[in-house]
Amino acid sequence: MRPITTDRDAVMLDDGRRLRYAEAGPRDGIPVIYCHGAIGTPLASSLDLDAIAWDLGVRHIAICRPGIGGSDPAPGRTVLDFAADVRRLADVLELERFYVIGVSAGGPYAMAVGRELGERVLRVAVCSSLSPLCAPHRTPGMQRRIRFALSILARAPGLCATIGDAAVPVIRRHPALLTRVIAAHAAPGERQLLELADERSAASASFLGAASDGVRGMIEDFLVYSRPWGFSASEVTAEVHLWHGLEDPLVPVEHALQLAVSLPRCRVFLDPDEGHHFFRRRLANILAVLVGRVDDPGEEVGMSIATVRALRGRRAA
């Protein structure tokens, strides 16, 4: 029988920290470990996640990073350190080999797992992912207002945490405020979709779950992936699928291009009309390609770097 919601649990790590995670899909399915984005948590199920996981036969295992969604903080950590947490969880769940997927800020962590646990990782997918190109607030092509806000976050994390913690109760009472902010920083084609009631509910539930212990964990996470990751993309031996929208205003496609020329083994799937928030809508497609259920990604097209640069040149002309 299919579950209605994800199951939630936690494991104790070797250093005594608690690591929260959520599962969906059949327990004997193909294991896929999911690394969430910057302001979300996997404890609130994504739209249609259960149905998609069961249809594909995928055991979807979503991990809350340190300080987020009930996982204990890990002061002084790097992106690469997260791989040890995943190794411990995989051991506890008796996962011999598995796939990994990371979205947005989760992309660096997914690649870290692919680098450090290469012998156990079958394939990695990253969607709208950051790269080591630069700190997020210094990204070429990013809108000035986004870069300014992230610069304040980097320079005054304590002040931002205080303001953010005060805002959480307000967002809990008025969740539409959050979706308005998200829509204001979305690609034009995505704003109408963000007006749907289900999308608004999922976005607010995801954020409030991540902020269950306050926003400091999310801010610390931002500082972690803004610093050197502890490894190079060229050291990721697992095959990596790169999914990105050319209209992404939050993580411009330059990040995907840098990853494409750095990763030893990768496939590039770009959509010229998508922005930053297409992952949930394309979840079934991305997962199916990741685990090998289908090889043709459908509307997305595998592109060479030369093709991508030519397309961007035509759009800028």
N, C-alpha and C positions, 0 to 999 in steps of 0.2 A: 504493500500500500504506500502511496506517495505521501510524504509529510506535507503539511500545509505551510509551515514556517521552518526556518533553519534551526538546527540544534546548536546550543551554545555551551562552551566548556572552557576549561583552562588547564594548562600543564605547569608544573613547577620546574624551573630551570636549575641548572647546577649551582648558580650563585644565589638561589633562593627567591628569585623574582617569579612573579606569576605572569604567564603569557595567555591572553584570551584569544579564542578562535571560534569560528562558527562553521558548521557544515551544512551542505545541501546535497540532494541527490542520493543515489544508492551507495551504501557503504562498501559494496564490492565493485564499484565503478572505477573508471580510469581516474586516478588521483591528479587533481590540479590544485596547486597552492596559489592563492590570490593575494597580491600585495596592493592595498587600497591607496587612494589618492591623498591629497594634502588635508582636506577638511572633511573627510568621510570616514566611516567605520563600517566594517562588514557585518556588524551585529544586527543591523536592520537589513533584511533581505532586499536585494535589488529587484526591480520589477521583473516578474516572470522567471526569476533565477531558478526556483525549484522545478518548474515545468521544463525549462531548457536543460537543466542538469539531468533530469530523468530521461528526456528525449534522446540526449546524446550519450547516456550511460556514463556521466561524469560525476565523480565524487569531488565536489567543490569545497575546498578548505580555505577559508578566509581568515587571515591573521591580523590582529590588532598590534600595531608596532608599540614599542615602549612608550608609556605615558599617555597612550590613546585608548579610549574605549574600555578602560578597566585593566589594561596591561600595566604592570609596574614600570616606573621610569628606570632608565639605565644611563646615569650621568657619564659624560665623557665618551659616549659611544661614537662609532663611525658607521657609515653605510655598510661597510663590509662586515662589521660585527653582527649585523642582523642575521647573516648566514648561519652563525652558530645557533641562534634561537630556532631557525627553521630546521637545522639538523636534529636538534633535540626533539622537536615536535614530530618530525618524520620518524624518528626512532620509536617514540612512544606510540604512534599510530601504526607502526610496523609497515611503513611505506618503503619498499626497497628502491623503486624508481618512480619518478613523478614528473609532471609538467609544471611550469611556473608561468604566471601571468602578472604583469604589473601595469597600473594605470597612472599616468601623470607622475606625481611625486613617488609613486610606487615602482616606477620603471627602474630607477637606479638600484633599488633593493632586489628586484627580480633578477637583474643582471648580476648583482653580487652573489646571489644564490647560485646562478649558473656558473659563475667563476669559481666559487669555493667548493661547491658540491657537484662539480662537473660530471663525475662518474655516475651520479644518481639522477641527474637532470636530463630528461629525454629531449626537451625543447623549451624555449622561453618565448613568450610574446610580450611586447611592451606597446602600449597604446598612449599616444599623446605624451610621450616620455621626455623627461629632462635628459640632458647629456652632460659630460664634464666640460662642455664648451666654456662655461663661465657660471658664476652664481646666478640664480634665477633673476635677481633684480638688475643684472647687468646684461641681459640678453639682447643682442642686436635685433631690431625689428619689433620689439615689444612696445606697446602703446605707452606713452609718457606717464599717464596717470597710474597705470598698473605698476610701472617701474618705480614711480615715486612712492606708492603705498608699500611695496615690498622693501624699498630702501629704508623706510621708517621702521619696518618690522625688524630688519637686520641691525639697525643702529640702536634701537630702544626696545628690546624684547620684553623687559620687565614692565615698562609702562604699557606696552601693547597688551600684555597678559592681563594687567589690572583692568584695562578698559574692556577687553574681551570677556573677562569673567563677569563684569557688570552687565554686559550685553546679553549674555546667555539667557537669563530669566525673561528678558524682553522678547527674545526670539522664541522662547518656549511659549509665550502668550500670543505672539503675533508672528507665526512662521512665514507668512507672506513677505515679511521684510527681507528674509534671507534670499528667497528666490528672486526678489527684485534686484538685489545686489548681484546675484549670479547672472541674471539675464542682462544686466547692464554691461557685463564683461564677457558676453557670449558673442559668437559670430551672428550676423544678421539672420541667417537662415535657421538658427537654433532658438531664437527668442520665442517664436510662436509655440514650439514644442514645450518650452519651459513654462508656458501658461497652463498646460494641462494639469488637472487636479492631481492625478497619480504622480506626475513628475514633481510637483510642488511638495506633495506629502513625502515622497522618497527622499528628496533633497534635505528637507528639514529634519526628518528622522535620522538620516545619516549623520548630519552635523551634530545634532543633539546627543546622539550615541557616542560620537567621538569626544564630545565635551562633557561627558558624564562626570569627570573629575576636574573640570575646568579646561581652559584652552592652552595652558602652559605646555602640555605635551605636544600639541600640534605646532606651537611656536618653536619648541626645542627641535622637533623633527625638521622644520624648515631650516634651522641653523645647521643641522647635521648634514643635510644634502646640499647646502650652500657651500660647505667646506669640502676639501679633498675627500674623495670617497674611500680611499685606502686601496684602490686597484685601478687598473686601466681597462677601458673597454676592449682593448686588443687582447686582454688575457681571458676573455670569456670564450671558452672553447665550444660551448653548446650552440646549436643553431638558434638564431634569434629572429623572430618576426617583428618587423617595425610597422606599426599602423599609425598614421598621422593624417590630420586634415590640413590642407594648405592654407585655410582661412583661420587657423588657430591663433587667437590674440594673446592667450596666456602662455603657451609654450610654442613660439614660432617654429616653423618647419626647419629652420637652421639647426635645431637640436637633432632632428631626425637625420639630416644630411651628415652631421658630424659622426653620429653613431654608425651610419651606413658605410662610411669610409674607414671606420676604426674597427668594427667587429669583423673577426675572421670569417664568420659564416652567418649571413643574414639574407632575409627576403624582405623587400620593401613594398608595402601596400599603402598607397596614398590616394586620398580623395580630394579633388580640387575644390569641392564645394563645402566640405565639412569644417567645423571649428574644433572646439576642445571637448564638447560634451556628447560625442556620438557613441561612446563605448557601450552604454546600456542598450541603446537601440540596435547595435551590431553585435551584441554579446553572443548570440547563437552562432553567427557567422565566424567570429573571431575564435571562439572555442572549437568549432568544428574543424577549422583549418589547423589550429594548434595541435589537436590530438589526432589529426590525420583522418577524420571522418570524410572530409572532402579535400581536394587539392586546389580546385579553382575557387578563389575568394569571392567570385560573383562580381559585384559592381566595382570593387577595388581592382586596381591594375598593378601588377609588379612592375616597377619602373627602375631604369638605370639612373644613376646620378646625373648623367648628361641630359636625359629626358626631363628630369625634375627641374634642372636649372633652365632648360629651354622653356618649359611651361611657365615657370615663374617670370622669365623675361617677357613672354608674351602678355602675361597678365599685368605686368608693370607698365607696359608700353601704352 
